[in-house]
Amino acid sequence: MAKYPLEPLAQVRATEVEDATVALAAVVRAREASEAALAESRAAEARFLTETEAVVEREAVALASGVLRAGDLAQGEAFKVFAALEHRRHRAAIDAAAAEVARACAAEEEARAHLAEKKAAAE
């Protein structure tokens, strides 16, 4: 009876390890990109809050000095409504980016486990 040739099997398993390594690299890049997007969303929110705070402070100074009229006060209230809506939009973007980071981390864990499985099978 002929012996089973192990060399082709070893080659197939080595190829599977290589493929799993390439897949892991792609998943890691995706996670890094999602983390960068989350950081950018947080930075955009911080810039927005800083700019909004500066506008509110200028309005308060103008109000205290008596420069503002009734129309200006109404416009200021409209700005506050806009700012609240815009802040909610920033928070939603941050939440979406954080969810994507969580998904990417889970995919990376799965890819790492798959690679470990393929390496173990190749040994």
C-alpha positions in Angstrom: 0.0 0.0 0.0 1.3 3.5 -0.9 2.0 6.0 1.7 0.1 9.3 1.7 2.4 12.0 0.4 2.6 14.7 3.1 4.5 17.3 1.1 1.5 18.6 -0.8 -0.5 18.7 2.4 2.2 20.8 4.0 2.2 23.1 1.0 -1.6 23.6 1.2 -1.4 24.3 4.9 1.5 26.8 4.4 -0.6 28.5 1.8 -3.6 28.7 4.2 -1.3 30.3 6.8 -0.1 32.8 4.3 -3.7 33.6 3.2 -4.8 34.0 6.9 -1.8 36.3 7.5 -2.8 38.5 4.5 -6.4 38.5 5.7 -5.3 39.5 9.2 -3.2 42.4 7.8 -6.2 43.7 5.9 -8.4 43.5 9.0 -5.8 45.3 11.1 -5.6 48.1 8.5 -9.4 48.4 8.6 -9.3 48.6 12.4 -6.7 51.3 12.3 -8.7 53.3 9.7 -11.8 53.0 11.9 -9.9 54.2 14.9 -8.6 57.1 12.9 -12.1 58.0 11.9 -13.2 57.9 15.5 -10.4 60.2 16.5 -11.3 62.6 13.7 -15.0 62.6 14.8 -14.0 63.3 18.4 -11.7 66.1 17.2 -14.4 67.6 15.0 -16.8 67.6 18.0 -14.1 69.3 20.2 -13.6 72.0 17.5 -17.3 72.5 17.2 -17.7 72.9 21.0 -14.8 75.3 21.2 -16.2 77.4 18.4 -19.7 77.4 19.8 -18.5 78.3 23.2 -16.6 81.3 21.7 -19.8 82.5 20.0 -21.8 82.2 23.2 -19.2 84.1 25.1 -19.1 86.9 22.6 -22.9 87.1 22.7 -22.8 87.3 26.5 -20.3 90.1 26.4 -22.4 92.0 23.8 -25.5 91.4 25.9 -23.8 92.7 29.1 -22.6 95.8 27.3 -26.1 96.6 26.0 -25.2 96.3 22.3 -27.7 93.6 21.4 -31.3 94.3 20.4 -34.4 92.1 20.6 -33.7 90.7 17.1 -30.2 89.8 18.1 -31.5 87.9 21.2 -33.9 85.9 19.0 -31.1 85.1 16.6 -29.0 84.0 19.6 -31.7 81.6 20.7 -31.9 80.2 17.1 -28.2 79.7 17.2 -28.5 77.7 20.4 -31.1 75.5 18.8 -28.8 75.0 15.8 -25.8 74.3 18.1 -27.8 71.6 20.0 -28.8 69.9 16.8 -25.3 70.1 15.4 -23.9 68.7 18.6 -26.3 65.8 18.4 -25.0 65.2 14.8 -21.4 65.1 16.1 -22.4 62.7 18.9 -24.2 60.4 16.4 -21.0 60.4 14.2 -18.9 59.5 17.2 -21.3 56.7 18.2 -21.2 55.3 14.7 -17.5 55.5 14.5 -17.1 53.8 17.9 -19.5 51.0 16.8 -17.3 50.5 13.7 -14.2 50.3 15.9 -15.8 47.7 18.0 -16.8 45.7 14.9 -13.3 46.0 13.5 -11.8 44.9 16.8 -14.0 41.8 16.8 -13.1 41.1 13.2 -9.4 41.4 14.1 -9.8 39.0 17.0 -11.6 36.5 14.7 -8.8 36.8 12.1 -6.1 36.3 14.7 -7.9 33.2 16.0 -8.2 31.9 12.4 -4.5 32.5 11.8 -3.6 30.7 15.0 -5.8 27.8 13.9 -4.1 27.6 10.5 -0.6 27.8 12.1 -1.4 25.0 14.5 -2.7 22.9 11.6 0.4 23.5 9.6 2.7 22.4 12.4 
